[in-house]
């Protein structure tokens, strides 16, 4: 599923044409690219749920703004997000790339990937996908792109 998300992101992120493609067309394109139908469904569902998070009253912590919040991770979260990933989340939050709301959206989408272990690179791409899909986060998106594509001698993360 993550490969499909990456495929979609890389093929539609800088596409000047209409981003909203009819789902059947998109499914056919992904099948032609060699992706499994079940995984395509999961990836499209993942994206739909990401969009739904922005308008959800069912998850109260997504609507509460906390400028100086501290995130305490559960044991299950620590098993999926290693120390490097948790440190990176704290880092990007401290420098203003994400806020507490987008951090929780990222964590929600990480767990929806159904992967037992998330690498730092996976996390960075999920952050970028979340920022791309949240209106008003264009500056944060550009900052995150810089963090992903910067030279190795740049910031530690």
C-alpha positions in Angstrom: 0.0 0.0 0.0 2.8 2.4 0.8 4.3 1.9 -2.6 1.0 2.9 -4.2 0.8 6.0 -2.0 4.4 7.0 -3.0 3.5 6.3 -6.7 0.5 8.6 -6.5 2.3 11.3 -4.6 5.2 11.3 -7.0 3.0 11.3 -10.0 0.5 13.9 -8.9 2.4 16.2 -6.6 3.8 18.5 -9.3 1.2 17.8 -11.9 -0.4 21.0 -13.2 -3.5 19.2 -14.4 -6.5 18.5 -12.3 -5.5 16.6 -9.2 -8.9 15.2 -8.6 -9.0 12.2 -10.9 -12.1 9.9 -11.2 -11.5 6.9 -8.9 -12.2 4.3 -11.6 -9.6 6.0 -13.9 -7.1 6.1 -11.1 -7.7 2.4 -10.2 -7.2 1.4 -13.9 -4.0 3.5 -14.1 -2.6 1.8 -10.9 -3.6 -1.7 -12.2 -1.7 -0.9 -15.4 1.3 0.1 -13.3 1.2 -3.4 -11.8 -0.4 -2.8 -8.4 -2.7 -5.3 -6.8 -6.4 -4.3 -6.7 -6.8 -4.9 -2.9 -3.7 -2.8 -2.2 -5.1 -0.1 -4.5 -8.3 0.0 -2.5 -6.4 0.2 0.8 -4.3 3.1 -0.6 -7.3 5.1 -1.9 -9.1 4.4 1.4 -6.0 5.7 3.3 -6.1 9.0 1.3 -9.9 9.3 1.8 -9.4 8.9 5.6 -6.7 11.5 5.5 -9.1 14.0 3.9 -11.8 13.0 6.5 -9.4 13.8 9.4 -9.5 17.4 8.5 -13.3 17.6 9.1 -13.7 15.2 11.9 -15.5 16.0 15.1 -15.1 12.4 16.2 -11.4 12.8 17.1 -11.4 15.7 19.6 -7.6 16.0 19.9 -7.4 17.0 16.2 -9.6 20.0 16.9 -7.7 21.2 20.0 -4.7 23.5 19.4 -1.9 23.1 21.9 1.1 25.3 21.1 3.3 23.8 23.8 2.1 20.2 24.1 4.2 17.3 24.9 3.4 14.0 23.2 3.7 10.9 25.4 3.8 7.7 23.2 2.1 4.5 24.2 4.0 1.2 24.2 2.3 0.2 20.9 3.3 3.5 19.3 6.9 3.1 20.5 7.0 -0.4 18.9 6.1 1.1 15.5 7.8 4.5 15.8 11.4 4.0 17.0 13.3 6.6 18.9 14.7 8.1 15.7 11.1 8.6 14.3 9.8 10.0 17.6 12.7 12.4 17.8 12.2 13.5 14.3 8.5 14.2 15.0 9.5 16.3 18.0 12.1 18.1 15.9 9.8 19.1 13.0 7.2 20.2 15.5 9.7 22.4 17.4 10.8 24.1 14.2 7.2 24.7 13.2 6.9 22.3 10.2 4.0 20.5 11.9 1.8 21.4 14.9 0.1 19.2 17.4 -2.9 18.6 15.0 -0.8 17.6 12.0 1.4 15.5 14.3 -1.6 13.5 15.4 -2.7 13.2 11.8 0.7 11.9 10.8 0.6 9.3 13.7 -2.9 8.3 12.7 -1.9 7.8 9.0 1.3 5.9 10.1 -0.8 3.4 11.9 -3.2 3.1 9.0 -0.3 1.9 6.8 -0.4 -1.5 8.5 3.4 -1.7 8.7 5.0 -3.2 11.8 8.0 -1.0 11.6 8.2 2.5 10.1 11.6 3.9 9.0 12.5 7.5 9.2 12.2 7.8 5.5 8.7 6.4 5.6 7.8 8.9 8.3 9.2 11.8 6.3 7.1 10.9 3.3 3.9 10.5 5.4 4.5 13.9 6.9 4.9 15.4 3.4 1.7 13.7 2.3 -0.3 15.0 5.3 1.1 18.5 4.8 0.2 18.4 1.1 -3.4 17.5 1.9 -4.0 20.1 4.6 -5.0 23.5 3.3 -2.8 26.4 4.4 0.3 24.3 5.0 2.2 25.3 1.8 5.1 26.9 3.7 5.4 23.8 6.0 5.2 21.6 3.0 8.1 23.5 1.4 10.1 23.2 4.6 9.5 19.5 4.8 10.6 19.1 1.2 13.8 20.8 2.1 14.3 18.4 5.0 13.8 15.4 2.7 15.9 16.5 -0.2 18.6 18.5 1.7 22.3 17.7 1.5 23.7 15.1 3.9 25.8 17.7 5.7 22.7 19.7 6.6 20.7 19.3 9.8 21.2 16.1 11.8 17.7 14.9 10.8 
